[in-house]
Amino acid sequence: MSTAPASLSPAVLHRLVQEGRAPRLLDVRTPGEFRTAHIRGSYNVPLNTLREHRAELLSHLDEEVVLVCRSGQRAREAEQALAQAGLPNLRVLDGGMVAWETAGAPVERGPERWDMERQVRLVAGSVVLVTGLVGIAVPGAHLVGTAIGAGLTYAALSNSCAMGVLLSKLPYNRGPRTDIRTVLAELRSTR
């Protein structure tokens, strides 16, 4: 039986940041999401990069680490990956950046971008709309929309999203590539 990762509320984390006692903050969102808004002092290590380089990260994360994403799901996945690699003292920001911003905590802002959930709604809705209209003239075209609906249902039940994964690979969402050597150098310099 797997235990849920320890979480940290936005209010408690905000207080720790204000007192100068902030733990290491690893933001596991895409570089594009990170550039749009992030917590000052956090390090962007996208989930796929974290999974791939977790062994290298371990030697630079010997103190308490708080994992951050949009809502908490990717941070929980990152917690599992780092815990399996042997890193203790991991916590997840409860509710992610959504909760952090809702609590009125300060955010470093960059160019505004649509978040992944909004992009998925746009693409899925557009496909369903277009195939529904095309289905008036082309028999069977509506089945594409049905397949999208089935995919969204599966995404909700499995708490995963194949369309989100595909959209995250678009240049709009990638932003500058996260270089693991740069992240490791930044982690080393702030010890």
Rosetta silent file (secondary structure, phi, psi, omega in degrees, C-alpha in Angstrom):
SEQUENCE: MSTAPASLSPAVLHRLVQEGRAPRLLDVRTPGEFRTAHIRGSYNVPLNTLREHRAELLSHLDEEVVLVCRSGQRAREAEQALAQAGLPNLRVLDGGMVAWETAGAPVERGPERWDMERQVRLVAGSVVLVTGLVGIAVPGAHLVGTAIGAGLTYAALSNSCAMGVLLSKLPYNRGPRTDIRTVLAELRSTR
SCORE:     score description
SCORE:     0.000 S_00000001
   1 L     0.000  128.373 -178.423    0.000    0.000    0.000 S_00000001
   2 L   -89.005  138.229  179.184    1.453    3.338   -1.034 S_00000001
   3 L   -94.760  149.844  179.148    1.258    6.246    1.365 S_00000001
   4 L   -71.438  143.108  179.074    0.354    9.733    0.240 S_00000001
   5 L   -66.088  150.080  175.809    3.255   12.167    0.147 S_00000001
   6 E   -64.512  141.849  179.483    3.439   14.710    2.927 S_00000001
   7 E  -117.095  164.595  179.489    2.040   18.018    1.826 S_00000001
   8 E  -132.021  128.142 -177.874    2.709   21.598    2.797 S_00000001
   9 L   -73.664  154.168  176.776   -0.012   24.227    2.667 S_00000001
  10 H   -57.587  -37.406 -178.864    0.551   27.442    0.715 S_00000001
  11 H   -63.815  -43.602 -179.796    0.164   29.453    3.952 S_00000001
  12 H   -67.715  -44.357  178.952    2.905   27.509    5.753 S_00000001
  13 H   -62.781  -42.026  178.964    5.254   27.639    2.752 S_00000001
  14 H   -59.803  -43.255  178.503    4.628   31.368    2.342 S_00000001
  15 H   -62.369  -43.622  178.516    5.495   31.940    6.002 S_00000001
  16 H   -61.901  -40.587  177.924    8.719   29.897    5.631 S_00000001
  17 H   -63.126  -46.819 -179.691    9.675   31.918    2.540 S_00000001
  18 H   -61.939  -34.196 -178.913    9.003   35.211    4.351 S_00000001
  19 L   -83.852   -0.615 -178.821   11.110   34.079    7.319 S_00000001
  20 L    75.312   20.559 -178.543   14.012   33.102    5.057 S_00000001
  21 L  -116.507   29.461 -176.419   13.602   29.429    5.956 S_00000001
  22 L   -65.916  136.376  173.326   12.239   28.209    2.628 S_00000001
  23 L   -72.583  173.887  173.677   13.000   24.598    1.737 S_00000001
  24 E   -64.062  132.298  179.115   14.337   23.746   -1.724 S_00000001
  25 E  -112.095  116.230  175.796   11.508   24.281   -4.177 S_00000001
  26 E  -108.161  117.120  179.277   11.503   22.121   -7.296 S_00000001
  27 E   -95.608  115.990 -172.506    8.884   23.153   -9.839 S_00000001
  28 L   -97.848   14.375  177.284    8.178   20.154  -12.067 S_00000001
  29 L   -77.660  174.076  177.976    6.010   21.936  -14.637 S_00000001
  30 L   -66.934  156.702  176.948    7.073   22.571  -18.223 S_00000001
  31 H   -56.536  -36.052  178.409    9.510   25.442  -18.850 S_00000001
  32 H   -63.357  -44.540  177.658    6.694   27.372  -20.538 S_00000001
  33 H   -63.889  -42.654 -179.195    4.441   27.050  -17.483 S_00000001
  34 H   -61.222  -43.920 -179.484    7.333   27.962  -15.187 S_00000001
  35 H   -63.039  -32.947 -179.448    8.138   31.107  -17.191 S_00000001
  36 H   -65.048  -46.589 -179.834    4.523   32.240  -16.953 S_00000001
  37 E  -162.925  132.274  176.469    4.433   32.155  -13.143 S_00000001
  38 E  -152.542  165.749  178.009    6.566   30.568  -10.435 S_00000001
  39 L   -80.167  130.783  179.611    7.526   30.943   -6.803 S_00000001
  40 L   -54.597  133.567  178.131   10.633   33.087   -6.345 S_00000001
  41 L    89.238   -2.823  179.598   13.662   30.929   -5.637 S_00000001
  42 L   -82.676  156.125  179.184   12.208   27.757   -7.149 S_00000001
  43 E  -108.786  131.754  179.086   14.138   25.595   -9.596 S_00000001
  44 E   -87.357  111.422  175.237   12.485   24.385  -12.782 S_00000001
  45 L  -130.361   87.979 -177.508   13.075   20.657  -13.205 S_00000001
  46 L   -51.210  148.553 -173.969   10.302   19.374  -15.495 S_00000001
  47 H   -51.361  -44.904 -178.828    8.889   16.014  -14.456 S_00000001
  48 H   -65.892  -36.135  177.073   10.403   14.121  -17.409 S_00000001
  49 H   -68.132  -42.157  178.965   13.841   15.681  -16.722 S_00000001
  50 H   -60.118  -45.898  179.788   13.530   14.879  -13.017 S_00000001
  51 H   -60.987  -44.110 -176.573   12.689   11.243  -13.750 S_00000001
  52 H   -68.562  -34.339 -173.620   15.586   10.915  -16.185 S_00000001
  53 L  -116.715   24.177 -175.673   18.181   12.603  -13.941 S_00000001
  54 H   -60.818  -34.510  179.604   16.944   11.783  -10.445 S_00000001
  55 H   -64.251  -40.328  178.751   20.191   10.009   -9.510 S_00000001
  56 H   -67.801  -34.989 -178.707   22.192   13.148  -10.393 S_00000001
  57 H   -70.781  -30.511 -174.343   19.769   15.344   -8.444 S_00000001
  58 H   -53.077  -43.725 -176.182   20.000   13.243   -5.260 S_00000001
  59 L   -70.610  -10.071 -179.492   23.430   14.490   -4.226 S_00000001
  60 L  -108.914    3.496 -176.956   22.195   18.100   -4.446 S_00000001
  61 L  -126.701   59.763 -176.169   18.958   17.624   -2.531 S_00000001
  62 L   -89.795   -6.076  176.914   20.029   16.602    0.952 S_00000001
  63 L  -109.280 -172.298 -178.729   17.689   18.919    2.823 S_00000001
  64 L   -61.041  137.035 -179.245   13.919   19.289    2.814 S_00000001
  65 E  -126.402  133.831  173.263   12.436   19.564   -0.694 S_00000001
  66 E  -113.557  127.892 -178.625    9.001   20.823   -1.672 S_00000001
  67 E   -97.646  136.670 -173.835    7.727   19.788   -5.096 S_00000001
  68 E  -128.289  139.086  169.936    5.492   22.201   -7.007 S_00000001
  69 L  -146.276 -161.776 -177.518    3.311   21.854  -10.095 S_00000001
  70 L   -68.829  -50.863 -174.952    0.025   23.364  -11.260 S_00000001
  71 L  -126.224  -12.481  179.391   -2.353   21.403   -9.019 S_00000001
  72 L   123.438  -22.060 -175.622   -0.314   18.736   -7.240 S_00000001
  73 H   -64.793  -52.789 -179.244   -0.586   15.700   -9.561 S_00000001
  74 H   -65.190  -34.081  178.007    2.809   16.008  -11.303 S_00000001
  75 H   -64.417  -37.268  176.846    4.436   16.919   -7.984 S_00000001
  76 H   -66.026  -38.470  176.426    3.098   13.663   -6.486 S_00000001
  77 H   -64.655  -40.378  177.928    4.571   11.759   -9.448 S_00000001
  78 H   -64.816  -39.170  178.799    7.907   13.527   -8.894 S_00000001
  79 H   -60.935  -43.165  178.921    7.737   12.635   -5.188 S_00000001
  80 H   -62.142  -44.413 -178.742    7.312    8.966   -6.060 S_00000001
  81 H   -63.028  -45.093 -178.938   10.275    9.054   -8.465 S_00000001
  82 H   -72.059  -36.043  178.115   12.582   10.772   -5.958 S_00000001
  83 H   -65.761  -40.720  177.186   11.422    8.628   -3.037 S_00000001
  84 H   -62.977  -29.495  178.603   12.109    5.463   -5.059 S_00000001
  85 L   -81.531   -6.747  174.949   15.611    6.823   -5.689 S_00000001
  86 L   103.409   13.994 -179.267   16.087    7.167   -1.920 S_00000001
  87 L   -88.981  120.978  176.672   15.497   10.872   -1.222 S_00000001
  88 L   -88.185 -177.444  172.389   13.861   11.570    2.153 S_00000001
  89 L    59.832   40.764  178.900   12.218   14.801    3.363 S_00000001
  90 E  -100.366  138.915  174.005    9.973   15.290    0.340 S_00000001
  91 E  -138.282  159.677  179.922    6.767   17.269    0.453 S_00000001
  92 E  -115.869  134.278  175.235    4.267   18.431   -2.150 S_00000001
  93 E   -66.510  114.307 -177.001    2.799   21.944   -2.218 S_00000001
  94 L   -60.883  117.218  179.420   -0.842   21.239   -1.424 S_00000001
  95 L    83.734   -2.388  175.628   -2.932   22.409   -4.394 S_00000001
  96 H    60.348 -155.312 -178.166    0.143   23.505   -6.365 S_00000001
  97 H   -64.816  -28.575  177.806    0.463   26.905   -8.009 S_00000001
  98 H   -60.614  -49.272 -179.679   -3.311   27.206   -8.246 S_00000001
  99 H   -68.123  -38.332  179.399   -3.601   27.148   -4.433 S_00000001
 100 H   -58.976  -48.597 -179.500   -0.466   29.304   -4.015 S_00000001
 101 H   -70.120  -37.634  178.157   -1.908   32.062   -6.204 S_00000001
 102 H   -61.516  -34.416  179.191   -5.399   31.706   -4.708 S_00000001
 103 L   -75.099   -4.895  178.963   -3.840   32.269   -1.271 S_00000001
 104 L    80.020   15.771  179.165   -2.422   35.564   -2.557 S_00000001
 105 L   -73.523  152.191 -174.834    1.195   34.462   -2.186 S_00000001
 106 L   -69.441  146.322 -177.432    3.741   36.295   -4.370 S_00000001
 107 L  -134.241  137.196  170.925    4.538   35.008   -7.838 S_00000001
 108 E   -82.946  126.467 -175.972    7.302   35.852  -10.310 S_00000001
 109 E  -111.416  144.951  173.774    5.552   36.479  -13.630 S_00000001
 110 L  -124.562 -157.530  179.052    6.721   36.149  -17.195 S_00000001
 111 L   -61.784  137.196 -177.674    4.851   36.223  -20.502 S_00000001
 112 L   -71.154  135.800  176.694    1.261   35.027  -20.095 S_00000001
 113 L  -135.940  156.729  173.436    0.421   31.621  -21.595 S_00000001
 114 L   -73.883  136.238  177.096   -2.611   29.407  -21.534 S_00000001
 115 L   -73.158  164.367 -173.046   -2.241   26.612  -18.997 S_00000001
 116 H   -59.971  -40.775 -178.995   -2.314   23.027  -20.218 S_00000001
 117 H   -60.519  -42.134  179.590   -5.838   22.312  -18.990 S_00000001
 118 H   -66.275  -39.198  178.087   -7.221   25.251  -20.985 S_00000001
 119 H   -63.364  -41.703  178.782   -5.324   24.126  -24.095 S_00000001
 120 H   -62.195  -43.837  178.834   -6.753   20.605  -23.765 S_00000001
 121 H   -61.142  -40.800  179.208  -10.284   22.015  -23.465 S_00000001
 122 H   -63.450  -50.197 -177.479   -9.731   24.153  -26.586 S_00000001
 123 H   -65.017  -48.970 -178.497   -8.363   21.311  -28.716 S_00000001
 124 H   -62.109  -46.206  179.551  -10.879   18.702  -27.531 S_00000001
 125 H   -62.930  -40.006  179.266  -13.813   21.085  -27.872 S_00000001
 126 H   -65.478  -42.964  179.150  -12.706   22.209  -31.324 S_00000001
 127 H   -63.359  -45.147  179.752  -12.321   18.643  -32.576 S_00000001
 128 H   -62.580  -44.732  179.677  -15.742   17.665  -31.236 S_00000001
 129 H   -61.710  -50.590 -176.930  -17.344   20.799  -32.732 S_00000001
 130 H   -64.651  -45.734 -178.770  -15.719   20.419  -36.166 S_00000001
 131 H   -69.078  -29.366  174.475  -16.360   16.677  -36.452 S_00000001
 132 H   -65.764  -43.155  178.579  -19.940   17.199  -35.324 S_00000001
 133 H   -69.899  -42.706  178.813  -20.500   19.792  -38.048 S_00000001
 134 H   -65.118  -31.853  179.700  -18.635   17.778  -40.680 S_00000001
 135 H   -61.276  -19.833  176.320  -20.679   14.752  -39.617 S_00000001
 136 H   -64.231  -38.730 -177.505  -23.758   16.437  -41.087 S_00000001
 137 H   -99.916  -28.726 -176.345  -22.267   15.983  -44.568 S_00000001
 138 L  -116.636  105.661 -179.527  -19.823   13.112  -43.984 S_00000001
 139 L   -57.516  136.172  177.008  -21.340   10.059  -42.325 S_00000001
 140 L    90.768  -14.667 -178.943  -19.215    8.727  -39.474 S_00000001
 141 L   -61.313  -30.055  179.756  -17.123   11.897  -38.939 S_00000001
 142 H   -62.445  -19.315 -179.234  -18.828   12.368  -35.569 S_00000001
 143 H   -65.940  -25.429  175.447  -17.049    9.228  -34.365 S_00000001
 144 H   -63.187  -44.393  176.749  -13.824   11.246  -34.079 S_00000001
 145 H   -62.482  -37.190  176.831  -15.584   13.423  -31.507 S_00000001
 146 H   -63.224  -41.423  178.140  -16.800   10.280  -29.767 S_00000001
 147 H   -63.505  -39.893  177.433  -13.203    9.026  -29.581 S_00000001
 148 H   -62.642  -43.538  177.643  -12.114   12.355  -28.065 S_00000001
 149 H   -60.160  -41.239  177.338  -14.905   12.039  -25.496 S_00000001
 150 H   -64.421  -40.791  178.234  -13.749    8.514  -24.644 S_00000001
 151 H   -62.955  -41.624  178.790  -10.177    9.777  -24.286 S_00000001
 152 H   -67.173  -36.439  176.969  -11.265   12.564  -21.944 S_00000001
 153 H   -64.091  -46.084  177.723  -13.277   10.092  -19.863 S_00000001
 154 H   -61.211  -41.912  179.971  -10.250    7.813  -19.592 S_00000001
 155 H   -58.927  -41.352  179.168   -8.062   10.835  -18.709 S_00000001
 156 H   -68.096  -42.866 -178.027  -10.389   11.707  -15.841 S_00000001
 157 H   -69.687  -35.865 -177.320  -10.605    8.135  -14.545 S_00000001
 158 H   -93.993   -6.568 -176.432   -6.843    7.480  -14.789 S_00000001
 159 L    55.419   42.864  175.963   -5.831   11.010  -13.756 S_00000001
 160 L  -138.028  167.462 -179.550   -3.598   11.219  -16.827 S_00000001
 161 L  -151.456  101.321  179.761   -3.943   13.092  -20.074 S_00000001
 162 H   -61.854  -38.049 -179.968   -2.417   11.892  -23.331 S_00000001
 163 H   -65.371  -39.209  177.357   -3.576   15.065  -25.100 S_00000001
 164 H   -63.054  -39.940  177.850   -1.834   17.191  -22.451 S_00000001
 165 H   -62.307  -44.857  178.970    1.360   15.196  -22.928 S_00000001
 166 H   -64.146  -44.378  179.813    1.186   15.762  -26.692 S_00000001
 167 H   -64.674  -31.660 -179.162    0.425   19.470  -26.306 S_00000001
 168 H   -65.815  -17.096 -179.527    3.333   19.875  -23.874 S_00000001
 169 L   -86.348   -9.415  178.235    5.696   18.955  -26.721 S_00000001
 170 L   -68.753  147.230  179.940    4.626   21.937  -28.858 S_00000001
 171 H   -53.985  -35.475  179.586    7.161   24.802  -29.053 S_00000001
 172 H   -56.714  -37.112 -175.743    4.619   27.123  -27.383 S_00000001
 173 H   -92.799  -18.961 -175.117    4.699   24.979  -24.232 S_00000001
 174 H   -75.141  -40.907 -175.362    8.328   24.004  -24.147 S_00000001
 175 L    62.361 -161.484  178.175    9.903   27.395  -23.567 S_00000001
 176 L   -68.058  140.516 -179.609   13.650   27.292  -23.090 S_00000001
 177 L   -65.767  136.927  176.781   14.963   23.740  -22.658 S_00000001
 178 L   -81.256  119.203  179.198   15.878   22.842  -19.092 S_00000001
 179 L   -97.135  120.223 -175.663   19.539   21.887  -19.005 S_00000001
 180 H   -61.682  -34.033  179.393   20.267   19.520  -16.123 S_00000001
 181 H   -63.846  -38.760  178.379   23.854   20.792  -15.804 S_00000001
 182 H   -66.036  -43.902  178.996   22.564   24.333  -15.267 S_00000001
 183 H   -61.188  -45.538 -179.658   20.058   23.146  -12.653 S_00000001
 184 H   -62.961  -40.171  178.257   22.756   21.165  -10.818 S_00000001
 185 H   -63.763  -41.051  178.081   25.116   24.178  -10.868 S_00000001
 186 H   -64.473  -42.044  178.443   22.341   26.398   -9.444 S_00000001
 187 H   -63.927  -40.042  178.889   21.584   23.852   -6.722 S_00000001
 188 H   -64.535  -40.983 -174.040   25.295   23.608   -5.841 S_00000001
 189 H   -73.339  -15.294 -178.295   25.718   27.389   -5.672 S_00000001
 190 L  -106.928   16.331  178.994   22.860   27.874   -3.188 S_00000001
 191 L   -69.275    0.000    0.000   23.924   25.328   -0.588 S_00000001
